[in-house]
Amino acid sequence: MLSIIIPAFNEEKRLPECLEKTINFALDQKYSTEIIVVCDGCTDGTVTICNNFKNTYTNLKVIQYSPNRGKGFAVKRGILEAGGNTRLFMDADCAVPIETVTNFLMQIEEGYDIVIGARGLKDTKIIAHQKILREAAGKLFGRFQKLVLGIPFHDTQCGFKLFTRKAAEFIFPLLNYECSYFDAELIYIAYNNKLKIKEMPVVWRHDGMTRMPIGASRTIDLFRKLFNLKYLHKKLPAKRNE
């Protein structure tokens, strides 16, 4: 079974289209699926919208709690409550089309533990870009992150990642970060524990409604979290032996 986890914080505007596309895809597959929407302290109509879709797709599960804890907390909660042998998390804006998971599943069958979308790969197609300065800053931070953490991956932050059950149940209990920087933490843990990780090109569309904070305080916080990762996981191997 494939479990699809969608973290959501006040997503009443974007979630209906995302759920419609994801459910249509799920119903068209020969394998079994479940969709888990994690309502991370939602105060709008997100939960009601999810419940309305249960008439169309009975394997839709809604997890809700309060207050808001952050994307990392939401994804971790959904992943660990999932029942699938493969577990995908994706964003509520459907920045990467759900159909992409088909190619990802093929990589799992080839023996990979984790398959991650990467916007920096040659064959990735960016349909709608972020603002120029924000995109440039993200690329620069990504290069610096590779040097600090010693990981070879182009893009840790793309919100489309697939895991085997074994990999998910090993990595996610070890996560400390509840914010959006949990992506880098999980890849750092996986790489240093010699899990097989495959980067894949994606079709990606930036959603102008994104609520990701920007500014000096956000930048300082990211660098603090980056340098703190090695301390948080100091028992991990210093280097990964190929």
C-alpha positions in Angstrom: 0.0 0.0 0.0 1.1 3.6 -0.7 0.4 6.1 2.0 0.2 9.7 0.9 0.7 12.3 3.6 -0.3 15.9 3.1 0.6 18.4 5.9 -1.9 21.3 6.1 -2.2 24.5 8.0 -5.2 26.5 7.0 -5.4 25.1 3.5 -9.1 25.6 2.7 -8.2 27.4 -0.5 -5.6 25.1 -2.0 -6.5 21.7 -0.5 -9.7 21.0 -2.5 -7.8 20.9 -5.9 -5.0 19.0 -4.4 -7.3 16.3 -2.9 -9.3 16.0 -6.0 -6.1 15.4 -8.1 -4.6 13.0 -5.5 -7.8 11.0 -5.0 -8.4 10.6 -8.8 -4.8 9.3 -9.1 -5.2 7.0 -6.2 -8.5 5.5 -7.5 -6.9 4.8 -10.8 -4.1 2.7 -9.4 -4.1 -1.1 -9.1 -2.4 -1.1 -5.8 -4.1 0.0 -2.6 -3.6 3.6 -1.3 -4.5 5.8 1.7 -4.3 9.6 2.0 -3.6 11.2 5.4 -4.1 14.9 5.8 -2.5 16.3 8.9 -4.3 19.4 10.0 -1.6 21.2 11.9 -3.6 23.5 14.2 -6.0 24.6 11.4 -8.5 27.3 12.4 -10.3 27.5 9.0 -12.4 25.0 7.1 -9.6 22.6 6.2 -11.0 19.7 8.4 -14.5 20.2 7.0 -13.2 20.1 3.4 -11.3 16.9 4.1 -14.3 15.2 5.7 -16.4 16.1 2.6 -14.0 14.2 0.4 -14.5 11.0 2.4 -17.7 10.3 0.4 -15.5 10.0 -2.7 -12.5 8.2 -1.1 -13.0 6.2 2.0 -9.3 5.7 2.7 -8.9 9.4 3.6 -7.8 9.9 7.1 -7.7 13.3 8.9 -5.4 13.9 11.8 -6.0 17.1 13.7 -4.6 18.8 16.7 -3.9 22.2 18.2 -2.0 24.4 18.4 0.1 24.7 15.2 3.4 22.8 15.6 5.1 23.2 12.2 5.4 21.3 9.0 8.1 18.9 10.3 5.9 17.9 13.2 2.9 17.4 10.9 4.8 15.2 8.4 6.4 13.1 11.2 3.0 12.5 12.7 1.4 11.5 9.4 4.4 9.3 8.4 4.4 7.4 11.7 0.7 6.8 11.7 0.7 5.6 8.1 0.3 1.9 7.3 1.8 1.8 3.8 4.8 -0.2 2.7 5.8 3.0 0.9 5.1 6.4 2.3 5.1 9.7 0.4 4.7 13.2 1.7 3.7 16.0 -0.6 2.7 19.6 -0.2 -0.9 20.9 -0.3 -0.1 23.1 -3.2 0.7 20.2 -5.4 3.8 21.9 -6.6 5.0 18.5 -7.8 2.2 16.5 -9.6 1.1 13.4 -7.8 1.7 11.3 -10.9 5.4 11.8 -10.3 5.2 9.1 -7.6 5.0 6.4 -10.3 8.6 7.0 -11.3 9.6 7.2 -7.7 8.0 3.9 -6.9 10.1 2.3 -9.7 13.2 3.5 -7.9 12.1 1.9 -4.7 11.6 -1.4 -6.6 15.2 -0.9 -7.8 16.4 -1.1 -4.2 16.4 2.5 -3.0 15.2 3.4 0.5 14.3 7.0 -0.1 13.5 8.9 -3.3 13.5 12.7 -3.2 12.5 15.3 -5.7 15.3 17.7 -6.7 14.7 21.0 -8.4 18.5 21.4 -9.1 18.8 18.5 -11.5 19.3 19.0 -15.2 16.1 17.3 -16.3 13.9 19.1 -13.7 11.3 21.4 -15.3 10.4 24.6 -13.5 7.0 25.8 -14.8 6.6 28.8 -12.4 9.7 30.1 -10.6 10.0 31.8 -7.2 11.0 35.4 -7.1 14.6 35.8 -8.5 16.2 36.9 -5.2 14.5 34.1 -3.2 15.4 31.4 -5.7 19.0 32.6 -5.8 19.3 32.7 -2.0 17.9 29.2 -1.9 20.5 27.9 -4.3 23.3 29.6 -2.5 22.1 28.2 0.9 21.9 24.7 -0.7 25.5 24.8 -1.8 26.7 26.0 1.6 24.6 23.3 3.2 26.3 20.6 1.1 29.7 21.8 2.3 28.7 22.0 6.0 26.8 18.7 6.2 29.0 16.8 3.7 25.9 15.6 1.8 26.0 15.3 -2.1 22.3 16.3 -2.7 21.2 19.2 -4.8 17.9 19.9 -3.1 16.9 18.9 0.5 13.8 21.1 0.6 11.6 19.9 -2.2 8.3 18.8 -0.6 8.0 15.5 -2.5 9.7 12.5 -0.9 9.1 8.8 -0.9 10.2 6.3 1.8 10.1 2.6 2.3 8.3 1.6 5.5 11.6 0.5 7.1 13.4 3.8 6.2 10.5 5.9 7.4 10.2 4.1 10.8 13.9 4.4 11.3 14.4 8.1 10.4 11.3 10.0 11.6 11.6 9.1 15.3 15.1 10.6 15.3 13.9 14.0 14.0 14.3 17.0 16.3 13.1 19.9 14.0 9.4 20.6 13.8 9.8 23.4 11.3 10.3 23.1 7.5 14.0 22.5 7.9 13.2 18.9 9.0 13.8 17.9 5.4 17.6 18.6 5.6 17.7 16.8 9.0 16.1 13.6 7.7 18.4 13.5 4.7 21.4 14.1 6.9 20.4 11.2 9.2 19.6 8.9 6.2 22.9 9.6 4.4 25.0 9.1 7.5 23.3 5.8 8.2 24.0 4.6 4.7 20.5 4.4 3.5 20.2 4.4 -0.3 18.9 7.8 -1.5 17.9 8.6 -5.1 17.4 12.2 -6.3 14.9 12.5 -9.2 14.1 15.4 -11.5 10.5 16.7 -11.1 8.1 19.1 -12.8 7.7 21.9 -10.2 5.4 24.9 -10.1 5.8 27.6 -7.5 2.6 28.7 -5.8 2.5 32.4 -5.1 0.3 31.7 -2.0 3.1 30.1 -0.1 3.4 31.3 3.5 7.1 30.4 4.0 8.6 33.2 6.1 11.5 35.2 4.7 13.8 37.9 6.1 16.8 38.3 8.3 15.4 36.5 11.3 14.4 33.5 9.1 17.9 33.4 7.5 19.7 33.5 10.9 17.4 30.8 12.2 18.2 28.5 9.2 22.0 28.9 9.7 21.6 28.2 13.4 19.7 25.0 12.6 22.2 24.0 10.0 25.2 24.3 12.2 23.3 22.6 15.1 22.5 19.5 13.1 25.9 17.8 13.7 25.5 18.5 17.4 22.0 17.0 17.5 23.2 13.9 15.7 26.8 13.6 17.0 26.5 9.9 17.4 26.1 9.5 13.6 29.2 8.5 11.6 31.4 11.5 10.9 31.7 10.4 7.3 29.7 8.0 5.1 31.9 5.2 3.7 31.0 4.5 0.1 
